[in-house]
Amino acid sequence: MKGFTILIVEDDQMIGDLMQKILQREGYDVVWKTDGREMMNMIHQIDLVIMDIMLPGEDGYQLTKNIKSLGLNIPIIFLSARNDIESKLQGLTVGEDYMTKPFDPRELLLRMQKMLEQQYGTFTQIQHLLIDSEHRKLFKNNMHDEIALTAIERKIFFYLYENKDRVLTKDHFFDYLWPLEDRNQNIINVHIKKIRTKMNDTSGTILQNIYGEGYRLNTYIKK
């Protein structure tokens, strides 16, 4: 699940450190804060929040209301030692999910994954690229760094993506994009080069030129 940035708001040093290590091991980018004082300055870069309730200063309920008041549709999971029904109902009213401590990290990870998929869709990762095939969007490193593709570049990239790991000849591209036009072979090279530059793939490791045959979008890349 690389590419998603998770904010942990937790003042217990042992729990916060444990969660940070677990999420980083799973490939998430993690920000950990012990209270809400600096949280709002970075909230626009966050994809999901794991929120304690009993915190110094404003509690987790109020911090969640502050986030929602900005109109941000960021999923928030409460993770609290409070296990009474009133606390759970309040948490589920202002946030999206509620778990009690102690917790099993596997359950937390599964709930996060399902929530992220529901909120943002399912992404494919190739090296440093995140591919949103549903909305035909391409990102570098994380969801906040979308690659600006022209209409024709987007068509070319997602044509390659739909045929990933298969070599597409220039005739394939012309049949798909310009079936009735003269076939200027160089035009494909120009567009591919621009896409590679935007992807930071100038070596052609991901979008590979198969000499004498065509182009291929590689998903299995040796490190």
Biotite code that builds the C-alpha atoms (Angstrom):
import biotite.structure as struc

atoms = struc.array([
    struc.Atom([0.000, 0.000, 0.000], chain_id="A", res_id=1, res_name="MET", atom_name="CA", element="C"),
    struc.Atom([2.816, 2.395, -0.694], chain_id="A", res_id=2, res_name="LYS", atom_name="CA", element="C"),
    struc.Atom([1.823, 5.875, -1.681], chain_id="A", res_id=3, res_name="GLY", atom_name="CA", element="C"),
    struc.Atom([-0.621, 6.425, 1.168], chain_id="A", res_id=4, res_name="PHE", atom_name="CA", element="C"),
    struc.Atom([0.323, 8.736, 4.030], chain_id="A", res_id=5, res_name="THR", atom_name="CA", element="C"),
    struc.Atom([-1.015, 7.754, 7.443], chain_id="A", res_id=6, res_name="ILE", atom_name="CA", element="C"),
    struc.Atom([-1.212, 10.123, 10.400], chain_id="A", res_id=7, res_name="LEU", atom_name="CA", element="C"),
    struc.Atom([-0.987, 8.557, 13.871], chain_id="A", res_id=8, res_name="ILE", atom_name="CA", element="C"),
    struc.Atom([-2.193, 10.803, 16.730], chain_id="A", res_id=9, res_name="VAL", atom_name="CA", element="C"),
    struc.Atom([-1.123, 8.932, 19.857], chain_id="A", res_id=10, res_name="GLU", atom_name="CA", element="C"),
    struc.Atom([0.545, 10.176, 23.051], chain_id="A", res_id=11, res_name="ASP", atom_name="CA", element="C"),
    struc.Atom([1.564, 6.738, 24.340], chain_id="A", res_id=12, res_name="ASP", atom_name="CA", element="C"),
    struc.Atom([5.175, 6.431, 23.223], chain_id="A", res_id=13, res_name="GLN", atom_name="CA", element="C"),
    struc.Atom([5.244, 2.629, 23.180], chain_id="A", res_id=14, res_name="MET", atom_name="CA", element="C"),
    struc.Atom([2.016, 2.276, 21.173], chain_id="A", res_id=15, res_name="ILE", atom_name="CA", element="C"),
    struc.Atom([2.917, 5.107, 18.816], chain_id="A", res_id=16, res_name="GLY", atom_name="CA", element="C"),
    struc.Atom([6.351, 3.671, 18.131], chain_id="A", res_id=17, res_name="ASP", atom_name="CA", element="C"),
    struc.Atom([4.891, 0.182, 17.571], chain_id="A", res_id=18, res_name="LEU", atom_name="CA", element="C"),
    struc.Atom([2.266, 1.428, 15.119], chain_id="A", res_id=19, res_name="MET", atom_name="CA", element="C"),
    struc.Atom([4.774, 3.538, 13.236], chain_id="A", res_id=20, res_name="GLN", atom_name="CA", element="C"),
    struc.Atom([7.119, 0.583, 12.758], chain_id="A", res_id=21, res_name="LYS", atom_name="CA", element="C"),
    struc.Atom([4.293, -1.757, 11.692], chain_id="A", res_id=22, res_name="ILE", atom_name="CA", element="C"),
    struc.Atom([2.886, 0.675, 9.129], chain_id="A", res_id=23, res_name="LEU", atom_name="CA", element="C"),
    struc.Atom([6.297, 1.573, 7.724], chain_id="A", res_id=24, res_name="GLN", atom_name="CA", element="C"),
    struc.Atom([7.092, -2.121, 7.361], chain_id="A", res_id=25, res_name="ARG", atom_name="CA", element="C"),
    struc.Atom([3.898, -2.445, 5.295], chain_id="A", res_id=26, res_name="GLU", atom_name="CA", element="C"),
    struc.Atom([5.101, 0.335, 2.996], chain_id="A", res_id=27, res_name="GLY", atom_name="CA", element="C"),
    struc.Atom([3.024, 3.256, 4.259], chain_id="A", res_id=28, res_name="TYR", atom_name="CA", element="C"),
    struc.Atom([4.412, 6.750, 4.720], chain_id="A", res_id=29, res_name="ASP", atom_name="CA", element="C"),
    struc.Atom([3.817, 7.547, 8.386], chain_id="A", res_id=30, res_name="VAL", atom_name="CA", element="C"),
    struc.Atom([3.546, 10.776, 10.379], chain_id="A", res_id=31, res_name="VAL", atom_name="CA", element="C"),
    struc.Atom([3.277, 10.419, 14.161], chain_id="A", res_id=32, res_name="TRP", atom_name="CA", element="C"),
    struc.Atom([2.086, 13.207, 16.449], chain_id="A", res_id=33, res_name="LYS", atom_name="CA", element="C"),
    struc.Atom([1.474, 13.031, 20.191], chain_id="A", res_id=34, res_name="THR", atom_name="CA", element="C"),
    struc.Atom([-1.215, 15.749, 20.167], chain_id="A", res_id=35, res_name="ASP", atom_name="CA", element="C"),
    struc.Atom([-3.164, 17.884, 17.741], chain_id="A", res_id=36, res_name="GLY", atom_name="CA", element="C"),
    struc.Atom([-1.155, 21.095, 17.902], chain_id="A", res_id=37, res_name="ARG", atom_name="CA", element="C"),
    struc.Atom([0.740, 20.559, 14.639], chain_id="A", res_id=38, res_name="GLU", atom_name="CA", element="C"),
    struc.Atom([-1.696, 18.164, 13.043], chain_id="A", res_id=39, res_name="MET", atom_name="CA", element="C"),
    struc.Atom([-3.815, 20.668, 11.142], chain_id="A", res_id=40, res_name="MET", atom_name="CA", element="C"),
    struc.Atom([-0.786, 22.147, 9.344], chain_id="A", res_id=41, res_name="ASN", atom_name="CA", element="C"),
    struc.Atom([-0.239, 18.892, 7.439], chain_id="A", res_id=42, res_name="MET", atom_name="CA", element="C"),
    struc.Atom([-3.710, 17.411, 7.273], chain_id="A", res_id=43, res_name="ILE", atom_name="CA", element="C"),
    struc.Atom([-4.109, 18.117, 3.544], chain_id="A", res_id=44, res_name="HIS", atom_name="CA", element="C"),
    struc.Atom([-1.267, 15.671, 2.870], chain_id="A", res_id=45, res_name="GLN", atom_name="CA", element="C"),
    struc.Atom([-2.846, 12.840, 4.886], chain_id="A", res_id=46, res_name="ILE", atom_name="CA", element="C"),
    struc.Atom([-4.871, 9.936, 3.465], chain_id="A", res_id=47, res_name="ASP", atom_name="CA", element="C"),
    struc.Atom([-6.014, 8.254, 6.701], chain_id="A", res_id=48, res_name="LEU", atom_name="CA", element="C"),
    struc.Atom([-5.826, 9.079, 10.426], chain_id="A", res_id=49, res_name="VAL", atom_name="CA", element="C"),
    struc.Atom([-5.460, 6.686, 13.360], chain_id="A", res_id=50, res_name="ILE", atom_name="CA", element="C"),
    struc.Atom([-6.725, 8.746, 16.288], chain_id="A", res_id=51, res_name="MET", atom_name="CA", element="C"),
    struc.Atom([-6.434, 8.222, 20.026], chain_id="A", res_id=52, res_name="ASP", atom_name="CA", element="C"),
    struc.Atom([-9.174, 9.838, 22.132], chain_id="A", res_id=53, res_name="ILE", atom_name="CA", element="C"),
    struc.Atom([-7.457, 10.771, 25.379], chain_id="A", res_id=54, res_name="MET", atom_name="CA", element="C"),
    struc.Atom([-4.825, 13.280, 24.288], chain_id="A", res_id=55, res_name="LEU", atom_name="CA", element="C"),
    struc.Atom([-3.151, 16.379, 25.746], chain_id="A", res_id=56, res_name="PRO", atom_name="CA", element="C"),
    struc.Atom([-5.198, 19.460, 24.866], chain_id="A", res_id=57, res_name="GLY", atom_name="CA", element="C"),
    struc.Atom([-8.134, 18.771, 22.554], chain_id="A", res_id=58, res_name="GLU", atom_name="CA", element="C"),
    struc.Atom([-9.324, 15.177, 22.627], chain_id="A", res_id=59, res_name="ASP", atom_name="CA", element="C"),
    struc.Atom([-9.606, 12.927, 19.590], chain_id="A", res_id=60, res_name="GLY", atom_name="CA", element="C"),
    struc.Atom([-13.290, 13.635, 19.114], chain_id="A", res_id=61, res_name="TYR", atom_name="CA", element="C"),
    struc.Atom([-12.711, 17.377, 18.830], chain_id="A", res_id=62, res_name="GLN", atom_name="CA", element="C"),
    struc.Atom([-9.672, 16.948, 16.585], chain_id="A", res_id=63, res_name="LEU", atom_name="CA", element="C"),
    struc.Atom([-11.785, 14.793, 14.274], chain_id="A", res_id=64, res_name="THR", atom_name="CA", element="C"),
    struc.Atom([-14.500, 17.454, 14.180], chain_id="A", res_id=65, res_name="LYS", atom_name="CA", element="C"),
    struc.Atom([-11.819, 20.029, 13.318], chain_id="A", res_id=66, res_name="ASN", atom_name="CA", element="C"),
    struc.Atom([-10.708, 17.900, 10.349], chain_id="A", res_id=67, res_name="ILE", atom_name="CA", element="C"),
    struc.Atom([-14.270, 17.341, 9.133], chain_id="A", res_id=68, res_name="LYS", atom_name="CA", element="C"),
    struc.Atom([-15.042, 21.069, 9.458], chain_id="A", res_id=69, res_name="SER", atom_name="CA", element="C"),
    struc.Atom([-12.493, 21.731, 6.703], chain_id="A", res_id=70, res_name="LEU", atom_name="CA", element="C"),
    struc.Atom([-14.585, 19.669, 4.314], chain_id="A", res_id=71, res_name="GLY", atom_name="CA", element="C"),
    struc.Atom([-11.894, 17.005, 4.077], chain_id="A", res_id=72, res_name="LEU", atom_name="CA", element="C"),
    struc.Atom([-13.159, 13.487, 3.477], chain_id="A", res_id=73, res_name="ASN", atom_name="CA", element="C"),
    struc.Atom([-10.275, 11.759, 5.240], chain_id="A", res_id=74, res_name="ILE", atom_name="CA", element="C"),
    struc.Atom([-11.096, 8.396, 6.881], chain_id="A", res_id=75, res_name="PRO", atom_name="CA", element="C"),
    struc.Atom([-10.485, 8.373, 10.622], chain_id="A", res_id=76, res_name="ILE", atom_name="CA", element="C"),
    struc.Atom([-10.095, 5.268, 12.761], chain_id="A", res_id=77, res_name="ILE", atom_name="CA", element="C"),
    struc.Atom([-10.319, 5.750, 16.516], chain_id="A", res_id=78, res_name="PHE", atom_name="CA", element="C"),
    struc.Atom([-7.937, 3.516, 18.473], chain_id="A", res_id=79, res_name="LEU", atom_name="CA", element="C"),
    struc.Atom([-8.676, 3.918, 22.168], chain_id="A", res_id=80, res_name="SER", atom_name="CA", element="C"),
    struc.Atom([-8.543, 2.186, 25.541], chain_id="A", res_id=81, res_name="ALA", atom_name="CA", element="C"),
    struc.Atom([-12.140, 3.282, 26.082], chain_id="A", res_id=82, res_name="ARG", atom_name="CA", element="C"),
    struc.Atom([-14.324, 0.240, 25.490], chain_id="A", res_id=83, res_name="ASN", atom_name="CA", element="C"),
    struc.Atom([-17.685, 1.484, 26.791], chain_id="A", res_id=84, res_name="ASP", atom_name="CA", element="C"),
    struc.Atom([-20.532, 1.628, 24.321], chain_id="A", res_id=85, res_name="ILE", atom_name="CA", element="C"),
    struc.Atom([-21.029, 5.402, 24.617], chain_id="A", res_id=86, res_name="GLU", atom_name="CA", element="C"),
    struc.Atom([-17.418, 6.090, 23.598], chain_id="A", res_id=87, res_name="SER", atom_name="CA", element="C"),
    struc.Atom([-17.733, 3.689, 20.670], chain_id="A", res_id=88, res_name="LYS", atom_name="CA", element="C"),
    struc.Atom([-20.989, 5.238, 19.479], chain_id="A", res_id=89, res_name="LEU", atom_name="CA", element="C"),
    struc.Atom([-19.544, 8.739, 19.703], chain_id="A", res_id=90, res_name="GLN", atom_name="CA", element="C"),
    struc.Atom([-16.456, 7.629, 17.792], chain_id="A", res_id=91, res_name="GLY", atom_name="CA", element="C"),
    struc.Atom([-18.491, 5.973, 15.063], chain_id="A", res_id=92, res_name="LEU", atom_name="CA", element="C"),
    struc.Atom([-20.661, 9.096, 14.823], chain_id="A", res_id=93, res_name="THR", atom_name="CA", element="C"),
    struc.Atom([-17.810, 11.528, 14.185], chain_id="A", res_id=94, res_name="VAL", atom_name="CA", element="C"),
    struc.Atom([-15.310, 9.111, 12.577], chain_id="A", res_id=95, res_name="GLY", atom_name="CA", element="C"),
    struc.Atom([-15.426, 6.086, 10.300], chain_id="A", res_id=96, res_name="GLU", atom_name="CA", element="C"),
    struc.Atom([-14.281, 3.225, 12.558], chain_id="A", res_id=97, res_name="ASP", atom_name="CA", element="C"),
    struc.Atom([-13.454, 2.405, 16.165], chain_id="A", res_id=98, res_name="TYR", atom_name="CA", element="C"),
    struc.Atom([-11.041, -0.146, 17.667], chain_id="A", res_id=99, res_name="MET", atom_name="CA", element="C"),
    struc.Atom([-10.141, -0.748, 21.278], chain_id="A", res_id=100, res_name="THR", atom_name="CA", element="C"),
    struc.Atom([-6.737, -1.289, 22.885], chain_id="A", res_id=101, res_name="LYS", atom_name="CA", element="C"),
    struc.Atom([-5.095, -3.733, 23.202], chain_id="A", res_id=102, res_name="PRO", atom_name="CA", element="C"),
    struc.Atom([-5.423, -4.501, 19.492], chain_id="A", res_id=103, res_name="PHE", atom_name="CA", element="C"),
    struc.Atom([-4.139, -7.026, 16.978], chain_id="A", res_id=104, res_name="ASP", atom_name="CA", element="C"),
    struc.Atom([-2.041, -5.212, 14.318], chain_id="A", res_id=105, res_name="PRO", atom_name="CA", element="C"),
    struc.Atom([-3.363, -7.591, 11.657], chain_id="A", res_id=106, res_name="ARG", atom_name="CA", element="C"),
    struc.Atom([-6.923, -6.437, 12.304], chain_id="A", res_id=107, res_name="GLU", atom_name="CA", element="C"),
    struc.Atom([-5.898, -2.781, 12.174], chain_id="A", res_id=108, res_name="LEU", atom_name="CA", element="C"),
    struc.Atom([-4.041, -3.294, 8.876], chain_id="A", res_id=109, res_name="LEU", atom_name="CA", element="C"),
    struc.Atom([-7.003, -5.097, 7.322], chain_id="A", res_id=110, res_name="LEU", atom_name="CA", element="C"),
    struc.Atom([-9.446, -2.393, 8.405], chain_id="A", res_id=111, res_name="ARG", atom_name="CA", element="C"),
    struc.Atom([-7.110, 0.283, 7.043], chain_id="A", res_id=112, res_name="MET", atom_name="CA", element="C"),
    struc.Atom([-6.716, -1.512, 3.728], chain_id="A", res_id=113, res_name="GLN", atom_name="CA", element="C"),
    struc.Atom([-10.454, -1.900, 3.241], chain_id="A", res_id=114, res_name="LYS", atom_name="CA", element="C"),
    struc.Atom([-11.076, 1.713, 4.205], chain_id="A", res_id=115, res_name="MET", atom_name="CA", element="C"),
    struc.Atom([-8.399, 3.021, 1.841], chain_id="A", res_id=116, res_name="LEU", atom_name="CA", element="C"),
    struc.Atom([-9.730, 0.909, -1.023], chain_id="A", res_id=117, res_name="GLU", atom_name="CA", element="C"),
    struc.Atom([-13.265, 2.085, -0.371], chain_id="A", res_id=118, res_name="GLN", atom_name="CA", element="C"),
    struc.Atom([-12.213, 5.727, -0.163], chain_id="A", res_id=119, res_name="GLN", atom_name="CA", element="C"),
    struc.Atom([-9.620, 5.941, -2.920], chain_id="A", res_id=120, res_name="TYR", atom_name="CA", element="C"),
    struc.Atom([-10.045, 2.851, -5.084], chain_id="A", res_id=121, res_name="GLY", atom_name="CA", element="C"),
    struc.Atom([-7.520, 0.137, -5.822], chain_id="A", res_id=122, res_name="THR", atom_name="CA", element="C"),
    struc.Atom([-4.090, 1.167, -7.087], chain_id="A", res_id=123, res_name="PHE", atom_name="CA", element="C"),
    struc.Atom([-1.397, -0.718, -8.944], chain_id="A", res_id=124, res_name="THR", atom_name="CA", element="C"),
    struc.Atom([2.211, 0.072, -8.085], chain_id="A", res_id=125, res_name="GLN", atom_name="CA", element="C"),
    struc.Atom([5.107, -0.241, -10.528], chain_id="A", res_id=126, res_name="ILE", atom_name="CA", element="C"),
    struc.Atom([8.380, 0.923, -8.991], chain_id="A", res_id=127, res_name="GLN", atom_name="CA", element="C"),
    struc.Atom([7.725, 4.531, -7.870], chain_id="A", res_id=128, res_name="HIS", atom_name="CA", element="C"),
    struc.Atom([4.500, 4.868, -9.884], chain_id="A", res_id=129, res_name="LEU", atom_name="CA", element="C"),
    struc.Atom([0.950, 4.534, -8.581], chain_id="A", res_id=130, res_name="LEU", atom_name="CA", element="C"),
    struc.Atom([-1.648, 3.774, -11.229], chain_id="A", res_id=131, res_name="ILE", atom_name="CA", element="C"),
    struc.Atom([-5.345, 4.471, -10.727], chain_id="A", res_id=132, res_name="ASP", atom_name="CA", element="C"),
    struc.Atom([-6.859, 2.570, -13.630], chain_id="A", res_id=133, res_name="SER", atom_name="CA", element="C"),
    struc.Atom([-10.440, 3.345, -12.603], chain_id="A", res_id=134, res_name="GLU", atom_name="CA", element="C"),
    struc.Atom([-9.957, 7.109, -12.931], chain_id="A", res_id=135, res_name="HIS", atom_name="CA", element="C"),
    struc.Atom([-7.088, 6.827, -15.434], chain_id="A", res_id=136, res_name="ARG", atom_name="CA", element="C"),
    struc.Atom([-4.655, 8.768, -13.282], chain_id="A", res_id=137, res_name="LYS", atom_name="CA", element="C"),
    struc.Atom([-0.925, 8.329, -12.737], chain_id="A", res_id=138, res_name="LEU", atom_name="CA", element="C"),
    struc.Atom([1.055, 9.370, -9.661], chain_id="A", res_id=139, res_name="PHE", atom_name="CA", element="C"),
    struc.Atom([4.718, 9.531, -8.632], chain_id="A", res_id=140, res_name="LYS", atom_name="CA", element="C"),
    struc.Atom([5.655, 8.259, -5.161], chain_id="A", res_id=141, res_name="ASN", atom_name="CA", element="C"),
    struc.Atom([2.339, 9.144, -3.493], chain_id="A", res_id=142, res_name="ASN", atom_name="CA", element="C"),
    struc.Atom([-1.230, 10.172, -4.177], chain_id="A", res_id=143, res_name="MET", atom_name="CA", element="C"),
    struc.Atom([-0.451, 13.853, -3.786], chain_id="A", res_id=144, res_name="HIS", atom_name="CA", element="C"),
    struc.Atom([1.929, 13.967, -6.756], chain_id="A", res_id=145, res_name="ASP", atom_name="CA", element="C"),
    struc.Atom([-0.189, 13.359, -9.842], chain_id="A", res_id=146, res_name="GLU", atom_name="CA", element="C"),
    struc.Atom([1.599, 13.298, -13.193], chain_id="A", res_id=147, res_name="ILE", atom_name="CA", element="C"),
    struc.Atom([0.031, 15.776, -15.602], chain_id="A", res_id=148, res_name="ALA", atom_name="CA", element="C"),
    struc.Atom([-0.546, 13.905, -18.852], chain_id="A", res_id=149, res_name="LEU", atom_name="CA", element="C"),
    struc.Atom([-2.008, 15.333, -22.023], chain_id="A", res_id=150, res_name="THR", atom_name="CA", element="C"),
    struc.Atom([-5.066, 13.598, -23.458], chain_id="A", res_id=151, res_name="ALA", atom_name="CA", element="C"),
    struc.Atom([-3.003, 11.677, -26.023], chain_id="A", res_id=152, res_name="ILE", atom_name="CA", element="C"),
    struc.Atom([-0.295, 10.770, -23.471], chain_id="A", res_id=153, res_name="GLU", atom_name="CA", element="C"),
    struc.Atom([-2.989, 9.422, -21.148], chain_id="A", res_id=154, res_name="ARG", atom_name="CA", element="C"),
    struc.Atom([-4.445, 7.293, -23.959], chain_id="A", res_id=155, res_name="LYS", atom_name="CA", element="C"),
    struc.Atom([-1.022, 5.915, -24.830], chain_id="A", res_id=156, res_name="ILE", atom_name="CA", element="C"),
    struc.Atom([-0.049, 5.159, -21.249], chain_id="A", res_id=157, res_name="PHE", atom_name="CA", element="C"),
    struc.Atom([-3.294, 3.389, -20.353], chain_id="A", res_id=158, res_name="PHE", atom_name="CA", element="C"),
    struc.Atom([-3.273, 1.489, -23.647], chain_id="A", res_id=159, res_name="TYR", atom_name="CA", element="C"),
    struc.Atom([0.115, 0.184, -22.562], chain_id="A", res_id=160, res_name="LEU", atom_name="CA", element="C"),
    struc.Atom([-1.203, -0.456, -19.053], chain_id="A", res_id=161, res_name="TYR", atom_name="CA", element="C"),
    struc.Atom([-4.190, -2.436, -20.353], chain_id="A", res_id=162, res_name="GLU", atom_name="CA", element="C"),
    struc.Atom([-1.663, -4.550, -22.290], chain_id="A", res_id=163, res_name="ASN", atom_name="CA", element="C"),
    struc.Atom([1.073, -4.568, -19.643], chain_id="A", res_id=164, res_name="LYS", atom_name="CA", element="C"),
    struc.Atom([3.997, -6.955, -20.130], chain_id="A", res_id=165, res_name="ASP", atom_name="CA", element="C"),
    struc.Atom([3.017, -7.317, -23.789], chain_id="A", res_id=166, res_name="ARG", atom_name="CA", element="C"),
    struc.Atom([4.938, -5.735, -26.667], chain_id="A", res_id=167, res_name="VAL", atom_name="CA", element="C"),
    struc.Atom([2.837, -3.263, -28.654], chain_id="A", res_id=168, res_name="LEU", atom_name="CA", element="C"),
    struc.Atom([4.045, -2.361, -32.126], chain_id="A", res_id=169, res_name="THR", atom_name="CA", element="C"),
    struc.Atom([3.706, 1.075, -33.642], chain_id="A", res_id=170, res_name="LYS", atom_name="CA", element="C"),
    struc.Atom([0.950, -0.325, -35.831], chain_id="A", res_id=171, res_name="ASP", atom_name="CA", element="C"),
    struc.Atom([-0.952, -1.250, -32.659], chain_id="A", res_id=172, res_name="HIS", atom_name="CA", element="C"),
    struc.Atom([-0.785, 2.366, -31.532], chain_id="A", res_id=173, res_name="PHE", atom_name="CA", element="C"),
    struc.Atom([-1.863, 3.719, -34.913], chain_id="A", res_id=174, res_name="PHE", atom_name="CA", element="C"),
    struc.Atom([-4.770, 1.263, -35.160], chain_id="A", res_id=175, res_name="ASP", atom_name="CA", element="C"),
    struc.Atom([-5.884, 2.319, -31.687], chain_id="A", res_id=176, res_name="TYR", atom_name="CA", element="C"),
    struc.Atom([-5.282, 6.083, -31.906], chain_id="A", res_id=177, res_name="LEU", atom_name="CA", element="C"),
    struc.Atom([-5.136, 7.207, -35.528], chain_id="A", res_id=178, res_name="TRP", atom_name="CA", element="C"),
    struc.Atom([-6.539, 4.452, -37.766], chain_id="A", res_id=179, res_name="PRO", atom_name="CA", element="C"),
    struc.Atom([-7.361, 6.795, -40.667], chain_id="A", res_id=180, res_name="LEU", atom_name="CA", element="C"),
    struc.Atom([-4.264, 9.015, -40.618], chain_id="A", res_id=181, res_name="GLU", atom_name="CA", element="C"),
    struc.Atom([-0.890, 8.749, -42.306], chain_id="A", res_id=182, res_name="ASP", atom_name="CA", element="C"),
    struc.Atom([1.494, 6.711, -40.202], chain_id="A", res_id=183, res_name="ARG", atom_name="CA", element="C"),
    struc.Atom([4.325, 8.993, -39.186], chain_id="A", res_id=184, res_name="ASN", atom_name="CA", element="C"),
    struc.Atom([6.368, 6.506, -37.170], chain_id="A", res_id=185, res_name="GLN", atom_name="CA", element="C"),
    struc.Atom([8.244, 9.209, -35.287], chain_id="A", res_id=186, res_name="ASN", atom_name="CA", element="C"),
    struc.Atom([5.135, 10.565, -33.570], chain_id="A", res_id=187, res_name="ILE", atom_name="CA", element="C"),
    struc.Atom([4.941, 7.513, -31.289], chain_id="A", res_id=188, res_name="ILE", atom_name="CA", element="C"),
    struc.Atom([8.592, 7.953, -30.282], chain_id="A", res_id=189, res_name="ASN", atom_name="CA", element="C"),
    struc.Atom([7.978, 11.605, -29.401], chain_id="A", res_id=190, res_name="VAL", atom_name="CA", element="C"),
    struc.Atom([4.994, 10.859, -27.165], chain_id="A", res_id=191, res_name="HIS", atom_name="CA", element="C"),
    struc.Atom([6.712, 7.925, -25.463], chain_id="A", res_id=192, res_name="ILE", atom_name="CA", element="C"),
    struc.Atom([9.747, 10.081, -24.701], chain_id="A", res_id=193, res_name="LYS", atom_name="CA", element="C"),
    struc.Atom([7.546, 12.772, -23.113], chain_id="A", res_id=194, res_name="LYS", atom_name="CA", element="C"),
    struc.Atom([5.720, 10.209, -20.987], chain_id="A", res_id=195, res_name="ILE", atom_name="CA", element="C"),
    struc.Atom([9.011, 8.703, -19.795], chain_id="A", res_id=196, res_name="ARG", atom_name="CA", element="C"),
    struc.Atom([10.322, 12.128, -18.818], chain_id="A", res_id=197, res_name="THR", atom_name="CA", element="C"),
    struc.Atom([7.219, 12.880, -16.769], chain_id="A", res_id=198, res_name="LYS", atom_name="CA", element="C"),
    struc.Atom([7.457, 9.442, -15.126], chain_id="A", res_id=199, res_name="MET", atom_name="CA", element="C"),
    struc.Atom([11.159, 9.860, -14.282], chain_id="A", res_id=200, res_name="ASN", atom_name="CA", element="C"),
    struc.Atom([11.844, 6.775, -16.399], chain_id="A", res_id=201, res_name="ASP", atom_name="CA", element="C"),
    struc.Atom([14.302, 8.207, -18.925], chain_id="A", res_id=202, res_name="THR", atom_name="CA", element="C"),
    struc.Atom([16.255, 4.929, -18.927], chain_id="A", res_id=203, res_name="SER", atom_name="CA", element="C"),
    struc.Atom([13.186, 3.092, -20.185], chain_id="A", res_id=204, res_name="GLY", atom_name="CA", element="C"),
    struc.Atom([13.144, 0.541, -17.377], chain_id="A", res_id=205, res_name="THR", atom_name="CA", element="C"),
    struc.Atom([9.367, 0.730, -16.901], chain_id="A", res_id=206, res_name="ILE", atom_name="CA", element="C"),
    struc.Atom([8.268, 1.858, -20.355], chain_id="A", res_id=207, res_name="LEU", atom_name="CA", element="C"),
    struc.Atom([10.688, -0.233, -22.362], chain_id="A", res_id=208, res_name="GLN", atom_name="CA", element="C"),
    struc.Atom([11.675, 0.047, -26.011], chain_id="A", res_id=209, res_name="ASN", atom_name="CA", element="C"),
    struc.Atom([11.952, -3.437, -27.531], chain_id="A", res_id=210, res_name="ILE", atom_name="CA", element="C"),
    struc.Atom([14.310, -2.786, -30.427], chain_id="A", res_id=211, res_name="TYR", atom_name="CA", element="C"),
    struc.Atom([12.754, -3.534, -33.791], chain_id="A", res_id=212, res_name="GLY", atom_name="CA", element="C"),
    struc.Atom([9.414, -4.521, -32.253], chain_id="A", res_id=213, res_name="GLU", atom_name="CA", element="C"),
    struc.Atom([7.737, -1.797, -30.202], chain_id="A", res_id=214, res_name="GLY", atom_name="CA", element="C"),
    struc.Atom([7.098, -0.804, -26.601], chain_id="A", res_id=215, res_name="TYR", atom_name="CA", element="C"),
    struc.Atom([6.188, -2.635, -23.417], chain_id="A", res_id=216, res_name="ARG", atom_name="CA", element="C"),
    struc.Atom([5.043, -1.511, -19.960], chain_id="A", res_id=217, res_name="LEU", atom_name="CA", element="C"),
    struc.Atom([6.962, -3.722, -17.533], chain_id="A", res_id=218, res_name="ASN", atom_name="CA", element="C"),
    struc.Atom([5.416, -4.773, -14.239], chain_id="A", res_id=219, res_name="THR", atom_name="CA", element="C"),
    struc.Atom([8.094, -7.326, -13.285], chain_id="A", res_id=220, res_name="TYR", atom_name="CA", element="C"),
    struc.Atom([11.326, -5.403, -12.875], chain_id="A", res_id=221, res_name="ILE", atom_name="CA", element="C"),
    struc.Atom([14.470, -6.905, -11.395], chain_id="A", res_id=222, res_name="LYS", atom_name="CA", element="C"),
    struc.Atom([16.039, -4.772, -8.696], chain_id="A", res_id=223, res_name="LYS", atom_name="CA", element="C"),
])
